[in-house]
Every structure is written in structure tokens, then in C-alpha cells.
Amino acid sequence: MMLAEAGATSLRVSDYVTQGGPVGYVLVGLSLVAVAVCVANLIQLRMSRLAPKVVSDELEVYLREHDIDGAVAFCRDPVNDCFLTRMFSAALMRCTRSAFGFLELRSALEEAGQRQVDRLSKLTDAVGLVAALGPMLGLLGTVGGMIGAFQTIGTLEGAARSNELAVYMSHALVTTFLGLVVAIPCTAAYTVFRRRLDRLAGEVGQVAEGLASLVTGRGGTRAAGVAKPGAARAPAAGGVKGA
């Protein structure tokens, strides 16, 4: 009895992976991918990366001065690349080309922001994909082990059958175990990252709303006149009508 317990406790993680066969190695590879993607999510999903305070403050200066061309150039500078600048760059360019001018700035920001959220969601969705694939691969290994076990029952007899049956059953259970080991933490991480992305997107949206009010508020019509290259400076009422 003591020998059996000693043999059972001497199994290492590598032994479980080996017993899992090809499916076990695939699951180990998936776990490494999941770790890399989780680290990438932790790096990307931060307010300091999505809308740095320095960038938002500098962009606010351009918008307060109604320098739309300068704001677009600032947003397109690779040094200032972030969620906020990509969103504003697309929205401002759309407004300068639109017949409605900056009257549709908020809707343009919403659409541009949704595209940026979809872009960030790819990393989060990768974690969800691993979480979904883990149990499926574990089930695949389980089915393979059960098939081998039933074939053993039909072809072998005596001690040989018992040994082979134990090997296939072990393979079936180990792959299920490995699949769950990969899937459970990935499912938890996916939920956390989705909530974090939603929260940060809302915070960036609040920053963007404050900046948009500088253009669509008291100086909105003037901004529309400055934004169009070569356009003659017109009075405030004429600027809105022409936009």
C-alpha cells in the first residue's frame, strides 16, 4: 500500500503531459499562448496606454485653440499613438470632409471608438478562444483513450489486457484533466479582461466627451471654419450654414 502511494505521488507534471500524448503537448502549447496573451492584455489594458494624461492635455490645447489641423497632425504622430488619438484622428478627418462639419463629431467619435474597442477585443477574444479550445481538446483525448480501451478489451486477454486498459484509461483522464487546467484560469481571465476593457472604454469615452465639447460647444462653428484648408474665414452663423 505504501509503495503504491509512493509511486502515485512521484508523478511529475511532465509525466502527466507525456501520458496525455499529442493532445497533452498541444494543450501545453495552448497554455503558453494563453500566458503570452494575458501578459499582452495586462500591458495594453491600462489607462496610461489607452489615453495618457500628457497626450489628452496636449490635445486639449489644440482643441481649445480650435486648431483642428494641428490636432489631426498631433493625433497622427506615431509618438502619440494610442486609443484616444486614433479615435480623434478618424473622427476629426471625417468631420472635415463631411457636409455637416463638426455637428456630427460625437457620432464620429462613437464609431471610431467602437472600431478601437473591436481592435483591443482581439487580444481578449484570444484568451476566450483558448478557454473554449481547452475542454474540447481534452474531450478529444478522452474519446481517443476510450476508443483504445474498448479495442484493448476486444483484442487482448489476461494481464496484457489489464495493462493496456490502464494505459488508455489514464490517457483519457489525463487529457481531460489538462484541458480543464487550461480552460478554468483562461475563462476567469477572459471575464476579467472583458470587464476591464469595458470599464476603460467608458473612461476613455468620458475623456473624449470632454474634449469634443471644446469643438462642438461655443467654438464649434469657428473650429469648422479653421478645419477646412483654403476655406475663407466666415462669420459664426455662416460657418454653420456652410458646413
C-alpha positions as a LaTeX table, in Angstrom:
\begin{tabular}{lrrr}
\hline
Residue & $x$ (\AA) & $y$ (\AA) & $z$ (\AA) \\
\hline
Met1 & 0.00 & 0.00 & 0.00 \\
Met2 & 2.79 & 2.40 & 0.90 \\
Leu3 & 4.65 & 1.51 & $-2.30$ \\
Ala4 & 1.54 & 2.28 & $-4.36$ \\
Glu5 & 1.14 & 5.65 & $-2.65$ \\
Ala6 & 4.82 & 6.47 & $-3.19$ \\
Gly7 & 4.55 & 5.60 & $-6.87$ \\
Ala8 & 1.43 & 7.74 & $-7.26$ \\
Thr9 & 2.96 & 10.80 & $-5.59$ \\
Ser10 & 6.19 & 10.57 & $-7.61$ \\
Leu11 & 4.45 & 11.61 & $-10.84$ \\
Arg12 & 5.62 & 14.98 & $-12.10$ \\
Val13 & 3.88 & 17.47 & $-14.37$ \\
Ser14 & 5.97 & 16.24 & $-17.30$ \\
Asp15 & 4.71 & 12.72 & $-16.63$ \\
Tyr16 & 1.11 & 13.88 & $-16.92$ \\
Val17 & 1.90 & 15.66 & $-20.18$ \\
Thr18 & 3.60 & 12.54 & $-21.53$ \\
Gln19 & 0.62 & 10.39 & $-20.60$ \\
Gly20 & $-1.62$ & 12.85 & $-22.44$ \\
Gly21 & 0.14 & 12.08 & $-25.71$ \\
Pro22 & $-0.06$ & 14.53 & $-28.64$ \\
Val23 & $-3.14$ & 16.18 & $-27.18$ \\
Gly24 & $-1.24$ & 16.83 & $-23.96$ \\
Tyr25 & 1.56 & 18.61 & $-25.83$ \\
Val26 & $-0.97$ & 20.69 & $-27.77$ \\
Leu27 & $-2.62$ & 21.73 & $-24.51$ \\
Val28 & 0.75 & 22.73 & $-23.06$ \\
Gly29 & 1.38 & 24.84 & $-26.16$ \\
Leu30 & $-2.04$ & 26.45 & $-25.75$ \\
Ser31 & $-1.29$ & 27.26 & $-22.13$ \\
Leu32 & 1.90 & 29.08 & $-23.18$ \\
Val33 & $-0.07$ & 31.04 & $-25.78$ \\
Ala34 & $-2.63$ & 31.92 & $-23.12$ \\
Val35 & 0.06 & 33.22 & $-20.77$ \\
Ala36 & 1.55 & 35.39 & $-23.54$ \\
Val37 & $-1.86$ & 36.81 & $-24.48$ \\
Cys38 & $-2.73$ & 37.51 & $-20.84$ \\
Val39 & 0.53 & 39.43 & $-20.41$ \\
Ala40 & $-0.26$ & 41.43 & $-23.58$ \\
Asn41 & $-3.72$ & 42.24 & $-22.18$ \\
Leu42 & $-2.23$ & 43.39 & $-18.89$ \\
Ile43 & 0.14 & 45.71 & $-20.78$ \\
Gln44 & $-2.44$ & 47.11 & $-23.20$ \\
Leu45 & $-5.48$ & 47.47 & $-20.95$ \\
Arg46 & $-4.26$ & 50.38 & $-18.89$ \\
Met47 & $-5.46$ & 53.96 & $-18.91$ \\
Ser48 & $-1.87$ & 55.13 & $-19.27$ \\
Arg49 & $-1.70$ & 53.25 & $-22.58$ \\
Leu50 & $-5.18$ & 54.00 & $-23.92$ \\
Ala51 & $-5.34$ & 57.71 & $-23.06$ \\
Pro52 & $-2.16$ & 59.04 & $-21.44$ \\
Lys53 & $-2.71$ & 62.21 & $-19.42$ \\
Val54 & 0.07 & 64.04 & $-21.26$ \\
Val55 & $-1.49$ & 63.25 & $-24.63$ \\
Ser56 & $-5.02$ & 64.25 & $-23.62$ \\
Asp57 & $-3.75$ & 67.51 & $-22.11$ \\
Glu58 & $-1.82$ & 68.41 & $-25.27$ \\
Leu59 & $-4.78$ & 67.52 & $-27.46$ \\
Glu60 & $-6.96$ & 69.72 & $-25.28$ \\
Val61 & $-4.67$ & 72.68 & $-26.01$ \\
Tyr62 & $-5.13$ & 72.24 & $-29.77$ \\
Leu63 & $-8.90$ & 71.93 & $-29.44$ \\
Arg64 & $-9.21$ & 74.93 & $-27.13$ \\
Glu65 & $-7.38$ & 76.99 & $-29.73$ \\
His66 & $-9.60$ & 75.47 & $-32.43$ \\
Asp67 & $-6.50$ & 74.33 & $-34.32$ \\
Ile68 & $-8.09$ & 71.29 & $-35.96$ \\
Asp69 & $-5.28$ & 70.75 & $-38.46$ \\
Gly70 & $-2.78$ & 70.81 & $-35.61$ \\
Ala71 & $-4.92$ & 68.40 & $-33.60$ \\
Val72 & $-5.09$ & 65.96 & $-36.52$ \\
Ala73 & $-1.32$ & 66.17 & $-37.06$ \\
Phe74 & $-0.77$ & 65.63 & $-33.33$ \\
Cys75 & $-3.04$ & 62.57 & $-33.32$ \\
Arg76 & $-1.31$ & 61.08 & $-36.36$ \\
Asp77 & 2.15 & 61.45 & $-34.89$ \\
Pro78 & 3.40 & 57.90 & $-34.11$ \\
Val79 & 4.84 & 59.18 & $-30.83$ \\
Asn80 & 1.31 & 59.98 & $-29.62$ \\
Asp81 & $-0.32$ & 56.79 & $-30.92$ \\
Cys82 & $-2.95$ & 55.47 & $-28.50$ \\
Phe83 & $-6.66$ & 54.65 & $-28.33$ \\
Leu84 & $-7.63$ & 58.31 & $-27.80$ \\
Thr85 & $-5.57$ & 59.78 & $-30.65$ \\
Arg86 & $-6.59$ & 57.11 & $-33.13$ \\
Met87 & $-10.23$ & 57.77 & $-32.27$ \\
Phe88 & $-9.93$ & 61.54 & $-32.57$ \\
Ser89 & $-7.86$ & 61.39 & $-35.74$ \\
Ala90 & $-10.53$ & 59.34 & $-37.53$ \\
Ala91 & $-13.39$ & 61.45 & $-36.15$ \\
Leu92 & $-11.83$ & 64.83 & $-36.97$ \\
Met93 & $-10.92$ & 63.76 & $-40.50$ \\
Arg94 & $-14.45$ & 62.54 & $-41.08$ \\
Cys95 & $-15.91$ & 65.83 & $-39.86$ \\
Thr96 & $-13.63$ & 67.97 & $-42.03$ \\
Arg97 & $-14.80$ & 66.05 & $-45.09$ \\
Ser98 & $-18.48$ & 65.95 & $-44.16$ \\
Ala99 & $-21.12$ & 68.39 & $-45.30$ \\
Phe100 & $-22.37$ & 68.57 & $-41.70$ \\
Gly101 & $-18.96$ & 69.55 & $-40.36$ \\
Phe102 & $-18.45$ & 69.18 & $-36.64$ \\
Leu103 & $-22.14$ & 68.75 & $-35.93$ \\
Glu104 & $-21.56$ & 65.01 & $-36.25$ \\
Leu105 & $-18.35$ & 64.91 & $-34.21$ \\
Arg106 & $-19.89$ & 62.91 & $-31.37$ \\
Ser107 & $-21.33$ & 60.25 & $-33.67$ \\
Ala108 & $-17.99$ & 60.09 & $-35.49$ \\
Leu109 & $-16.21$ & 59.60 & $-32.16$ \\
Glu110 & $-18.62$ & 56.83 & $-31.20$ \\
Glu111 & $-17.99$ & 54.94 & $-34.44$ \\
Ala112 & $-14.22$ & 55.44 & $-34.28$ \\
Gly113 & $-14.23$ & 54.40 & $-30.62$ \\
Gln114 & $-16.15$ & 51.22 & $-31.41$ \\
Arg115 & $-13.55$ & 50.30 & $-34.03$ \\
Gln116 & $-10.79$ & 50.78 & $-31.48$ \\
Val117 & $-12.66$ & 48.67 & $-28.93$ \\
Asp118 & $-13.03$ & 45.91 & $-31.55$ \\
Arg119 & $-9.30$ & 46.15 & $-32.18$ \\
Leu120 & $-8.48$ & 45.73 & $-28.49$ \\
Ser121 & $-11.03$ & 42.92 & $-28.18$ \\
Lys122 & $-8.93$ & 40.70 & $-30.42$ \\
Leu123 & $-6.43$ & 40.12 & $-27.61$ \\
Thr124 & $-9.20$ & 39.44 & $-25.12$ \\
Asp125 & $-11.02$ & 37.15 & $-27.54$ \\
Ala126 & $-7.81$ & 35.15 & $-27.94$ \\
Val127 & $-7.98$ & 34.27 & $-24.24$ \\
Gly128 & $-11.62$ & 33.25 & $-24.68$ \\
Leu129 & $-10.68$ & 31.09 & $-27.67$ \\
Val130 & $-8.08$ & 29.20 & $-25.63$ \\
Ala131 & $-10.65$ & 28.78 & $-22.84$ \\
Ala132 & $-13.06$ & 27.21 & $-25.35$ \\
Leu133 & $-10.46$ & 25.01 & $-27.05$ \\
Gly134 & $-9.06$ & 23.56 & $-23.81$ \\
Pro135 & $-12.07$ & 21.38 & $-22.84$ \\
Met136 & $-12.68$ & 20.40 & $-26.47$ \\
Leu137 & $-9.13$ & 19.13 & $-26.86$ \\
Gly138 & $-9.41$ & 17.38 & $-23.51$ \\
Leu139 & $-12.59$ & 15.70 & $-24.71$ \\
Leu140 & $-10.83$ & 14.70 & $-27.91$ \\
Gly141 & $-8.11$ & 12.99 & $-25.88$ \\
Thr142 & $-10.73$ & 11.35 & $-23.69$ \\
Val143 & $-12.57$ & 9.92 & $-26.69$ \\
Gly144 & $-9.29$ & 8.67 & $-28.15$ \\
Gly145 & $-8.42$ & 6.97 & $-24.88$ \\
Met146 & $-11.86$ & 5.35 & $-24.61$ \\
Ile147 & $-11.62$ & 4.04 & $-28.16$ \\
Gly148 & $-8.24$ & 2.49 & $-27.38$ \\
Ala149 & $-9.59$ & 0.99 & $-24.18$ \\
Phe150 & $-12.52$ & $-0.72$ & $-25.93$ \\
Gln151 & $-10.24$ & $-2.01$ & $-28.67$ \\
Thr152 & $-8.00$ & $-3.47$ & $-25.98$ \\
Ile153 & $-10.91$ & $-5.25$ & $-24.35$ \\
Gly154 & $-11.83$ & $-6.84$ & $-27.66$ \\
Thr155 & $-8.34$ & $-7.93$ & $-28.73$ \\
Leu156 & $-6.28$ & $-8.75$ & $-25.63$ \\
Glu157 & $-6.72$ & $-11.07$ & $-22.67$ \\
Gly158 & $-5.29$ & $-11.54$ & $-19.21$ \\
Ala159 & $-2.59$ & $-9.32$ & $-17.75$ \\
Ala160 & $-1.77$ & $-7.71$ & $-21.11$ \\
Arg161 & $-5.34$ & $-6.51$ & $-21.45$ \\
Ser162 & $-5.33$ & $-5.05$ & $-17.93$ \\
Asn163 & $-2.10$ & $-3.16$ & $-18.55$ \\
Glu164 & $-3.21$ & $-1.71$ & $-21.89$ \\
Leu165 & $-6.62$ & $-0.85$ & $-20.50$ \\
Ala166 & $-4.97$ & 1.07 & $-17.64$ \\
Val167 & $-2.77$ & 2.98 & $-20.11$ \\
Tyr168 & $-5.70$ & 4.07 & $-22.29$ \\
Met169 & $-7.88$ & 4.99 & $-19.33$ \\
Ser170 & $-5.03$ & 7.03 & $-17.89$ \\
His171 & $-4.65$ & 8.80 & $-21.24$ \\
Ala172 & $-8.37$ & 9.59 & $-21.31$ \\
Leu173 & $-8.43$ & 11.04 & $-17.79$ \\
Val174 & $-5.15$ & 12.95 & $-18.10$ \\
Thr175 & $-6.23$ & 14.77 & $-21.26$ \\
Thr176 & $-9.50$ & 15.76 & $-19.57$ \\
Phe177 & $-7.53$ & 17.00 & $-16.58$ \\
Leu178 & $-5.11$ & 19.01 & $-18.72$ \\
Gly179 & $-7.96$ & 20.53 & $-20.73$ \\
Leu180 & $-9.65$ & 21.74 & $-17.55$ \\
Val181 & $-6.36$ & 23.06 & $-16.15$ \\
Val182 & $-6.01$ & 25.24 & $-19.26$ \\
Ala183 & $-9.69$ & 26.23 & $-19.56$ \\
Ile184 & $-10.55$ & 27.24 & $-15.99$ \\
Pro185 & $-7.97$ & 30.04 & $-15.50$ \\
Cys186 & $-8.46$ & 31.22 & $-19.09$ \\
Thr187 & $-12.20$ & 31.53 & $-18.55$ \\
Ala188 & $-11.61$ & 33.60 & $-15.42$ \\
Ala189 & $-9.01$ & 35.75 & $-17.19$ \\
Tyr190 & $-11.33$ & 36.33 & $-20.14$ \\
Thr191 & $-14.10$ & 37.58 & $-17.87$ \\
Val192 & $-11.73$ & 39.90 & $-16.01$ \\
Phe193 & $-10.25$ & 41.33 & $-19.21$ \\
Arg194 & $-13.66$ & 41.89 & $-20.80$ \\
Arg195 & $-14.86$ & 43.82 & $-17.76$ \\
Arg196 & $-11.63$ & 45.77 & $-17.66$ \\
Leu197 & $-11.89$ & 46.66 & $-21.34$ \\
Asp198 & $-15.49$ & 47.83 & $-20.92$ \\
Arg199 & $-14.54$ & 49.97 & $-17.93$ \\
Leu200 & $-11.54$ & 51.55 & $-19.62$ \\
Ala201 & $-13.51$ & 52.19 & $-22.81$ \\
Gly202 & $-16.06$ & 54.06 & $-20.71$ \\
Glu203 & $-13.34$ & 56.15 & $-19.08$ \\
Val204 & $-11.77$ & 57.00 & $-22.45$ \\
Gly205 & $-15.25$ & 57.88 & $-23.69$ \\
Gln206 & $-15.63$ & 60.38 & $-20.85$ \\
Val207 & $-12.29$ & 61.98 & $-21.74$ \\
Ala208 & $-13.32$ & 62.12 & $-25.41$ \\
Glu209 & $-16.68$ & 63.66 & $-24.47$ \\
Gly210 & $-14.93$ & 66.44 & $-22.58$ \\
Leu211 & $-12.60$ & 67.14 & $-25.49$ \\
Ala212 & $-15.43$ & 67.03 & $-28.01$ \\
Ser213 & $-17.31$ & 69.70 & $-26.07$ \\
Leu214 & $-14.45$ & 72.08 & $-26.78$ \\
Val215 & $-15.18$ & 71.74 & $-30.51$ \\
Thr216 & $-18.96$ & 71.42 & $-30.53$ \\
Gly217 & $-19.54$ & 73.98 & $-27.77$ \\
Arg218 & $-19.08$ & 77.70 & $-28.04$ \\
Gly219 & $-16.23$ & 77.42 & $-30.51$ \\
Gly220 & $-17.67$ & 74.64 & $-32.64$ \\
Thr221 & $-18.59$ & 76.76 & $-35.63$ \\
Arg222 & $-15.29$ & 78.54 & $-35.59$ \\
Ala223 & $-13.48$ & 75.18 & $-35.48$ \\
Ala224 & $-15.35$ & 74.06 & $-38.58$ \\
Gly225 & $-14.08$ & 77.10 & $-40.44$ \\
Val226 & $-10.47$ & 76.55 & $-39.40$ \\
Ala227 & $-10.56$ & 72.84 & $-40.20$ \\
Lys228 & $-11.16$ & 73.15 & $-43.95$ \\
Pro229 & $-7.87$ & 74.03 & $-45.71$ \\
Gly230 & $-8.22$ & 77.03 & $-48.00$ \\
Ala231 & $-11.69$ & 77.95 & $-46.79$ \\
Ala232 & $-12.41$ & 81.64 & $-46.27$ \\
Arg233 & $-13.00$ & 82.78 & $-42.69$ \\
Ala234 & $-16.73$ & 83.41 & $-42.34$ \\
Pro235 & $-18.90$ & 84.71 & $-39.52$ \\
Ala236 & $-20.14$ & 82.17 & $-36.98$ \\
Ala237 & $-23.63$ & 81.81 & $-38.48$ \\
Gly238 & $-22.24$ & 81.47 & $-41.98$ \\
Gly239 & $-19.81$ & 78.82 & $-40.79$ \\
Val240 & $-22.60$ & 76.58 & $-39.54$ \\
Lys241 & $-24.70$ & 77.09 & $-42.64$ \\
Gly242 & $-21.84$ & 76.35 & $-44.98$ \\
Ala243 & $-20.79$ & 73.25 & $-43.03$ \\
\hline
\end{tabular}
